[in-house]
Amino acid sequence: MLELRPIVPGFAVAPQIAIDDFDAIKAEGFRLVINNRPDNEVGADLASDKMRDAALAAGLDYVYLPYFSGNLTPPLADAFAEILSQHAGPVLAYCRSGTRSSYLWGMAQAGQRPTPEILSILLRAGYEASGLAPAIEGRAARLD
């Protein structure tokens, strides 16, 4: 069952989606799906190549950007921010629970929104991310 968790207009996250969810995702108005769940966490039926094929068949753009649990790196945050900057949206990102995808959104917002605002937005969506504050601040300083 598709469980969308809006973060801001034009961007939402979701826990693991299924192959047959892409038509519903398209019907919700999304144009891009970002898969942040590494292939080693899922069975062959949910592997990134199969998910890509299903997304494309539904008329969606698709990007595989694996985020290995506990490994939120500056290059990963930069790559996510770059993907978002290149797509008008709306965008849906997913992982196992939506947490890693929400954290990537938060990191991508560094320097664009104040850190407390980013954390408040994530908390309203159900993702407590106060531990990200130093990383968000660090990315914002690096981008200045």
C-alpha positions as CSV (number, residue, x, y, z in Angstrom):
1,M,0.0,0.0,0.0
2,L,1.4,3.3,-1.1
3,E,2.1,5.7,1.8
4,L,3.1,9.2,0.7
5,R,4.5,11.6,3.3
6,P,4.6,15.1,2.0
7,I,7.5,17.2,3.2
8,V,6.9,20.4,1.2
9,P,4.8,21.2,-1.9
10,G,6.4,19.3,-4.8
11,F,8.4,16.9,-2.6
12,A,7.3,13.8,-0.6
13,V,8.9,10.7,0.7
14,A,7.6,7.2,1.2
15,P,8.6,4.0,2.8
16,Q,9.5,1.1,0.4
17,I,7.2,1.2,-2.6
18,A,6.1,-1.8,-4.7
19,I,6.5,-2.4,-8.4
20,D,2.8,-1.9,-8.9
21,D,2.7,1.5,-7.1
22,F,4.1,3.5,-10.0
23,D,0.8,4.1,-11.8
24,A,-0.6,5.5,-8.5
25,I,2.5,7.6,-8.0
26,K,2.0,9.0,-11.5
27,A,-1.7,9.6,-10.8
28,E,-0.7,11.6,-7.7
29,G,1.2,14.0,-10.0
30,F,4.8,13.0,-9.4
31,R,7.2,13.2,-12.3
32,L,10.4,11.9,-10.7
33,V,11.0,9.0,-8.3
34,I,14.3,8.8,-6.5
35,N,15.2,5.4,-5.0
36,N,17.5,5.8,-2.0
37,R,17.3,2.2,-0.9
38,P,20.4,0.2,-1.7
39,D,19.9,-3.0,-3.7
40,N,21.5,-5.1,-0.9
41,E,18.5,-4.2,1.4
42,V,15.8,-5.6,-0.9
43,G,15.1,-8.8,-2.8
44,A,15.6,-9.1,-6.6
45,D,11.9,-8.2,-7.1
46,L,12.5,-4.7,-5.8
47,A,16.0,-4.1,-7.2
48,S,16.8,-0.8,-8.7
49,D,16.8,-2.0,-12.3
50,K,13.3,-3.5,-11.9
51,M,12.0,-0.4,-10.2
52,R,13.5,1.8,-12.9
53,D,11.8,-0.3,-15.6
54,A,8.4,0.0,-13.8
55,A,8.8,3.8,-13.3
56,L,9.7,4.4,-16.9
57,A,6.8,2.2,-18.1
58,A,4.5,4.4,-16.0
59,G,5.9,7.5,-17.6
60,L,8.0,8.6,-14.7
61,D,11.6,9.7,-14.5
62,Y,13.7,7.6,-12.1
63,V,17.0,8.0,-10.3
64,Y,18.8,5.4,-8.2
65,L,20.9,7.1,-5.5
66,P,21.5,4.6,-2.8
67,Y,22.0,5.9,0.8
68,F,23.6,3.2,2.9
69,S,22.3,3.5,6.5
70,G,24.6,5.6,8.7
71,N,26.6,6.8,5.7
72,L,25.2,10.3,4.9
73,T,28.2,11.9,3.1
74,P,28.7,15.3,1.7
75,P,28.9,13.9,-1.9
76,L,25.6,12.0,-1.4
77,A,23.9,15.2,-0.1
78,D,25.4,17.1,-3.0
79,A,24.2,14.5,-5.5
80,F,20.7,14.6,-4.1
81,A,20.6,18.4,-4.2
82,E,21.8,18.3,-7.8
83,I,19.0,15.9,-8.8
84,L,16.4,18.1,-7.2
85,S,17.8,21.2,-8.9
86,Q,17.5,19.5,-12.3
87,H,13.9,18.4,-12.0
88,A,10.9,20.7,-11.8
89,G,9.0,18.0,-9.8
90,P,6.9,17.0,-8.1
91,V,9.4,14.5,-6.7
92,L,8.9,11.4,-4.6
93,A,11.9,9.8,-2.9
94,Y,11.8,6.5,-1.0
95,C,13.9,4.2,1.1
96,R,12.9,1.6,3.8
97,S,11.0,4.0,6.0
98,G,11.4,7.4,4.3
99,T,13.8,8.6,6.9
100,R,17.0,8.5,4.8
101,S,15.1,10.2,1.9
102,S,13.8,12.9,4.3
103,Y,17.3,13.5,5.7
104,L,18.7,13.9,2.1
105,W,16.0,16.5,1.5
106,G,17.0,18.3,4.7
107,M,20.7,18.3,3.7
108,A,19.7,19.6,0.2
109,Q,18.0,22.5,1.8
110,A,21.2,23.6,3.6
111,G,21.9,27.2,2.7
112,Q,18.5,27.7,1.2
113,R,16.4,27.6,4.4
114,P,17.5,28.2,8.1
115,T,18.4,25.0,9.8
116,P,15.6,25.3,12.5
117,E,13.1,25.6,9.6
118,I,14.4,22.5,7.9
119,L,14.2,20.5,11.1
120,S,10.7,21.8,11.9
121,I,9.5,20.8,8.4
122,L,10.9,17.3,8.8
123,L,9.4,17.0,12.3
124,R,5.9,18.0,11.0
125,A,6.3,15.2,8.4
126,G,7.1,12.7,11.2
127,Y,10.9,12.7,10.9
128,E,12.9,13.8,14.0
129,A,16.2,15.0,12.5
130,S,17.7,17.3,15.2
131,G,20.9,15.2,15.0
132,L,21.4,16.5,11.4
133,A,21.7,20.1,12.5
134,P,25.6,20.1,12.6
135,A,25.7,18.4,9.1
136,I,23.2,20.9,7.7
137,E,25.1,23.8,9.1
138,G,28.4,22.4,7.8
139,R,26.9,21.9,4.3
140,A,25.5,25.5,4.4
141,A,28.9,26.9,5.4
142,R,30.6,24.9,2.7
143,L,28.2,26.2,0.0
144,D,28.7,29.9,1.1
